[in-house]
Amino acid sequence: MIPIEQYWLATEPIDMRAGMQTMLGKVVSVFGSAQANHAYLFTNRRGTRIKVLVSDEFGLWLMTRQLYEGAFRWQTNGSGTRLEMTESQFEALVLGLPWQRVSRRTMVAAA
């Protein structure tokens, strides 16, 4: 497994047909750069799919997850296009749970 030091959530939806290079471009435009051992999360407009791009020291990993029922609970943020998440919040999100209820001590809104 890849050790992940930081989790970032993009608050605006993306086209799930995007491949690795398009996703990397989106990471750069939203987050400034793709940092090693950081995970970048994106969702589609309906919230039924997520893509996670992880950069490590050797390359990129692109993972997808789809819910067959329900939707991921996504954060929309009026003050920015990204949010920093904790590992516990990330784990709850990918399970489709209400991750906003998980301890927010280290969650910080970023412009």
Backbone as CSV, one residue per row, in Angstrom:
resi,resn,N_x,N_y,N_z,CA_x,CA_y,CA_z,C_x,C_y,C_z
1,MET,0.826,-1.187,0.000,0.000,0.000,0.000,0.874,1.257,0.000
2,ILE,0.320,2.305,-0.497,1.006,3.592,-0.559,0.723,4.351,0.733
3,PRO,1.756,4.814,1.411,1.489,5.630,2.595,0.962,6.998,2.168
4,ILE,-0.204,7.369,2.665,-0.814,8.646,2.300,-0.713,9.586,3.491
5,GLU,-0.092,10.727,3.259,0.129,11.706,4.317,-0.996,12.732,4.411
6,GLN,-1.656,13.014,3.277,-2.694,14.043,3.266,-3.782,13.678,2.263
7,TYR,-5.024,13.999,2.622,-6.182,13.736,1.769,-6.815,15.059,1.390
8,TRP,-7.123,15.228,0.098,-7.723,16.456,-0.417,-8.984,16.117,-1.184
9,LEU,-10.022,16.875,-0.971,-11.302,16.670,-1.636,-11.602,17.877,-2.514
10,ALA,-11.831,17.635,-3.802,-12.249,18.703,-4.720,-13.753,18.872,-4.570
11,THR,-14.215,20.087,-4.382,-15.635,20.316,-4.113,-16.477,20.402,-5.384
12,GLU,-15.833,20.552,-6.542,-16.577,20.633,-7.795,-16.511,19.292,-8.529
13,PRO,-17.616,18.839,-9.135,-17.619,17.547,-9.822,-16.786,17.567,-11.104
14,ILE,-16.379,16.360,-11.539,-15.625,16.216,-12.782,-16.295,15.170,-13.668
15,ASP,-15.873,15.112,-14.906,-16.332,14.109,-15.857,-15.582,12.817,-15.557
16,MET,-16.291,11.766,-15.219,-15.674,10.497,-14.841,-14.987,9.787,-16.005
17,ARG,-15.157,10.278,-17.224,-14.439,9.682,-18.355,-12.980,10.119,-18.381
18,ALA,-12.612,11.064,-17.528,-11.247,11.591,-17.488,-10.256,10.483,-17.145
19,GLY,-9.161,10.454,-17.895,-8.094,9.493,-17.637,-7.048,10.083,-16.710
20,MET,-5.964,9.352,-16.564,-4.934,9.743,-15.608,-4.326,11.115,-15.911
21,GLN,-4.004,11.406,-17.166,-3.383,12.687,-17.497,-4.355,13.854,-17.302
22,THR,-5.617,13.644,-17.642,-6.625,14.682,-17.421,-6.818,14.918,-15.930
23,MET,-6.838,13.844,-15.163,-6.976,13.971,-13.709,-5.777,14.699,-13.108
24,LEU,-4.582,14.379,-13.594,-3.389,15.062,-13.113,-3.470,16.557,-13.418
25,GLY,-3.948,16.908,-14.601,-4.137,18.317,-14.951,-5.135,18.988,-14.031
26,LYS,-6.192,18.271,-13.678,-7.204,18.819,-12.764,-6.614,19.014,-11.370
27,VAL,-5.793,18.062,-10.923,-5.127,18.209,-9.624,-4.258,19.455,-9.619
28,VAL,-3.495,19.651,-10.679,-2.617,20.821,-10.761,-3.436,22.112,-10.769
29,SER,-4.548,22.143,-11.517,-5.345,23.369,-11.582,-6.084,23.655,-10.278
30,VAL,-6.520,22.634,-9.560,-7.274,22.850,-8.321,-6.360,22.961,-7.108
31,PHE,-5.334,22.104,-7.045,-4.499,22.015,-5.842,-3.105,22.625,-6.008
32,GLY,-2.743,23.037,-7.212,-1.446,23.664,-7.435,-0.381,22.713,-7.931
33,SER,-0.356,21.497,-7.413,0.586,20.465,-7.851,0.154,19.135,-7.246
34,ALA,0.733,18.067,-7.734,0.480,16.738,-7.179,1.649,16.386,-6.270
35,GLN,1.425,16.472,-4.991,2.463,16.171,-4.011,2.569,14.665,-3.781
36,ALA,3.781,14.177,-3.585,3.990,12.761,-3.297,3.277,12.373,-2.007
37,ASN,2.638,11.212,-2.029,1.922,10.643,-0.885,0.711,11.462,-0.456
38,HIS,0.113,12.174,-1.413,-1.145,12.875,-1.180,-2.216,12.218,-2.044
39,ALA,-3.441,12.169,-1.524,-4.577,11.610,-2.265,-5.534,12.745,-2.618
40,TYR,-5.983,12.767,-3.873,-6.879,13.808,-4.375,-8.186,13.148,-4.807
41,LEU,-9.303,13.547,-4.202,-10.598,12.926,-4.432,-11.489,13.817,-5.265
42,PHE,-12.169,13.191,-6.241,-13.117,13.877,-7.114,-14.379,13.024,-7.227
43,THR,-15.501,13.663,-7.503,-16.755,12.939,-7.717,-17.416,13.400,-9.006
44,ASN,-18.394,12.609,-9.462,-19.204,13.030,-10.605,-20.368,13.890,-10.095
45,ARG,-21.124,14.437,-11.019,-22.213,15.353,-10.666,-23.284,14.686,-9.793
46,ARG,-23.593,13.429,-10.054,-24.622,12.720,-9.279,-24.111,12.198,-7.945
47,GLY,-22.799,12.164,-7.771,-22.231,11.691,-6.515,-22.232,10.191,-6.358
48,THR,-22.370,9.455,-7.454,-22.404,7.995,-7.379,-21.041,7.353,-7.625
49,ARG,-20.082,8.134,-8.088,-18.738,7.634,-8.365,-17.703,8.605,-7.825
50,ILE,-16.570,8.037,-7.419,-15.441,8.878,-7.042,-14.196,8.361,-7.747
51,LYS,-13.262,9.274,-7.962,-11.931,8.932,-8.460,-10.934,9.512,-7.472
52,VAL,-9.911,8.725,-7.195,-8.855,9.140,-6.281,-7.536,9.025,-7.030
53,LEU,-6.827,10.123,-7.120,-5.507,10.135,-7.734,-4.489,10.254,-6.605
54,VAL,-3.530,9.314,-6.590,-2.477,9.324,-5.582,-1.144,9.392,-6.294
55,SER,-0.321,10.303,-5.849,1.030,10.439,-6.376,1.989,9.837,-5.356
56,ASP,2.897,8.972,-5.840,3.951,8.489,-4.957,5.288,8.915,-5.555
57,GLU,6.355,8.421,-5.060,7.666,8.853,-5.532,8.014,8.298,-6.911
58,PHE,7.227,7.346,-7.414,7.554,6.681,-8.669,6.564,6.949,-9.788
59,GLY,5.363,7.393,-9.457,4.355,7.613,-10.479,3.007,7.949,-9.867
60,LEU,1.952,7.618,-10.615,0.589,7.949,-10.201,-0.264,6.686,-10.105
61,TRP,-1.223,6.719,-9.202,-2.235,5.685,-9.066,-3.585,6.362,-9.269
62,LEU,-4.468,5.727,-10.027,-5.816,6.251,-10.220,-6.797,5.159,-9.843
63,MET,-7.641,5.447,-8.869,-8.616,4.472,-8.382,-10.020,5.035,-8.544
64,THR,-10.962,4.157,-8.795,-12.363,4.570,-8.878,-13.202,3.699,-7.957
65,ARG,-14.302,4.266,-7.522,-15.267,3.526,-6.707,-16.650,3.991,-7.130
66,GLN,-17.563,3.036,-7.241,-18.931,3.338,-7.647,-19.890,2.736,-6.640
67,LEU,-20.901,3.503,-6.276,-21.974,2.991,-5.429,-23.128,2.560,-6.320
68,TYR,-23.662,1.402,-6.070,-24.802,0.927,-6.849,-26.115,1.467,-6.315
69,GLU,-26.138,1.837,-5.039,-27.314,2.462,-4.444,-26.857,3.663,-3.629
70,GLY,-27.626,4.724,-3.661,-27.277,5.914,-2.900,-26.201,6.741,-3.583
71,ALA,-25.599,7.637,-2.821,-24.572,8.530,-3.355,-23.570,8.853,-2.262
72,PHE,-22.379,9.220,-2.687,-21.374,9.679,-1.740,-21.813,11.032,-1.201
73,ARG,-21.590,11.262,0.059,-21.929,12.546,0.668,-20.763,13.496,0.439
74,TRP,-20.945,14.395,-0.507,-19.860,15.284,-0.914,-20.015,16.634,-0.267
75,GLN,-18.926,17.285,-0.040,-18.921,18.623,0.564,-18.884,19.665,-0.537
76,THR,-19.796,20.594,-0.501,-19.688,21.762,-1.365,-19.296,22.915,-0.476
77,ASN,-18.378,23.694,-0.937,-17.798,24.737,-0.109,-17.852,26.056,-0.873
78,GLY,-18.588,27.002,-0.358,-18.720,28.280,-1.027,-17.454,29.124,-1.026
79,SER,-16.490,28.786,-0.159,-15.304,29.630,-0.053,-14.084,29.071,-0.782
80,GLY,-14.221,27.953,-1.476,-13.068,27.401,-2.175,-13.441,26.176,-2.987
81,THR,-12.460,25.639,-3.684,-12.708,24.481,-4.548,-12.092,23.210,-3.996
82,ARG,-11.559,23.263,-2.769,-10.926,22.084,-2.194,-11.012,22.107,-0.675
83,LEU,-10.953,20.921,-0.086,-10.949,20.779,1.370,-9.895,19.762,1.764
84,GLU,-9.270,19.998,2.882,-8.343,19.036,3.452,-9.135,18.104,4.356
85,MET,-8.855,16.800,4.283,-9.587,15.817,5.074,-8.632,15.032,5.960
86,THR,-9.196,14.411,6.997,-8.419,13.488,7.814,-8.548,12.089,7.221
87,GLU,-7.697,11.185,7.663,-7.768,9.801,7.188,-9.103,9.165,7.572
88,SER,-9.584,9.435,8.775,-10.869,8.881,9.222,-12.019,9.390,8.365
89,GLN,-11.982,10.653,7.995,-13.020,11.211,7.134,-12.965,10.565,5.751
90,PHE,-11.767,10.366,5.219,-11.600,9.702,3.926,-12.185,8.296,3.968
91,GLU,-11.860,7.539,5.002,-12.361,6.169,5.127,-13.877,6.140,5.189
92,ALA,-14.478,7.068,5.919,-15.941,7.134,5.992,-16.531,7.505,4.637
93,LEU,-15.919,8.464,3.944,-16.419,8.900,2.635,-16.455,7.755,1.638
94,VAL,-15.357,7.002,1.512,-15.319,5.945,0.498,-16.261,4.794,0.829
95,LEU,-16.719,4.706,2.070,-17.723,3.712,2.436,-19.143,4.226,2.234
96,GLY,-19.261,5.516,1.879,-20.578,6.111,1.671,-21.224,6.587,2.961
97,LEU,-20.444,6.727,4.016,-20.960,7.155,5.318,-20.905,8.672,5.445
98,PRO,-21.637,9.239,6.398,-21.619,10.697,6.594,-20.304,11.148,7.228
99,TRP,-19.294,11.332,6.419,-17.944,11.637,6.885,-17.838,12.983,7.581
100,GLN,-18.781,13.881,7.338,-18.736,15.199,7.977,-18.925,15.087,9.489
101,ARG,-19.471,13.958,9.952,-19.687,13.757,11.384,-18.438,13.238,12.095
102,VAL,-17.459,12.786,11.320,-16.207,12.306,11.896,-15.419,13.510,12.377
103,SER,-14.632,13.338,13.418,-13.862,14.430,14.017,-13.267,15.346,12.964
104,ARG,-13.500,16.621,13.094,-13.034,17.609,12.112,-11.854,18.395,12.644
105,ARG,-11.168,17.909,13.628,-10.076,18.666,14.251,-9.044,19.137,13.249
106,THR,-8.694,18.265,12.270,-7.657,18.664,11.319,-8.226,19.034,9.957
107,MET,-9.552,19.115,9.842,-10.138,19.495,8.558,-10.094,21.004,8.407
108,VAL,-9.519,21.445,7.310,-9.321,22.873,7.078,-9.808,23.221,5.678
109,ALA,-10.598,24.267,5.558,-11.013,24.725,4.229,-9.842,25.463,3.599
110,ALA,-9.612,25.195,2.332,-8.525,25.857,1.606,-9.102,26.584,0.414
111,ALA,-8.606,27.748,0.158,-9.123,28.552,-0.961,-8.584,28.079,-2.278
